[in-house]
């Protein structure tokens, strides 16, 4: 074989080797790109789930705080109304108690609303102080059960 033939065979082999190497390199690069894309998708999904959980937790905490405030206002109004029944305090206690009861009814849940309504009913009927106190304790227990879940 002549030197030119050998050179052509060597050059052809080099070109074929480059083509094969390039082809496999392209396939490997495509696989790496797809793997990186899948990893990025998983990371994005994990981040979104973290954001969702954080928002849900914040919403639950806000709802609990709103309820807590309504329950405290109700207890304060009930105490003021009880004091009026004993001859202490002003006459606007009934209106404040009714407004606080409305807040508790709106915030719920039903067992807390029922306990608050029973307490107000006893105050309206001028029940004995110990009965009113028991009703307030029932309300407190129901409110605590809701706030601590």
Buried (B, 14 or more C-beta within 10 A) or exposed (E): EEEEEEEEEEEEEEEEEEEEEEEEEEEEEEEEEEEEEEEEEEEEEEEEEEEEEEEEEEEEEEEBEEBBEBBEBBBEBBBBBBEBBEEEBEEEBBEBBEEBBBBBBEBEEEBBBBBBBBBBEBBEEEBEEEBBBBBBEBBBEBBEEBEEE
